[in-house]
């Protein structure tokens, strides 16, 4: 995938690490940390793929912003 759009990711179930990096806009190590924290890693033989629904659920659960008084 050259260009990654949110609409595209809704219809895709699994993505590779390169696509995950592009979708998140971060480096390889950070993408792997996020994917692993989300429990989205799937390994088939030597091939690693990431479950998009788990990544989205994890990102949605993160609290954005600081503590409110």
Secondary structure by P-SEA (a helix, b strand, c coil): cccccaaaaaacccccaaaaaaaacccaaaaaaaaaaaccccccccbbbbcaaaaaaaaaacccccccc
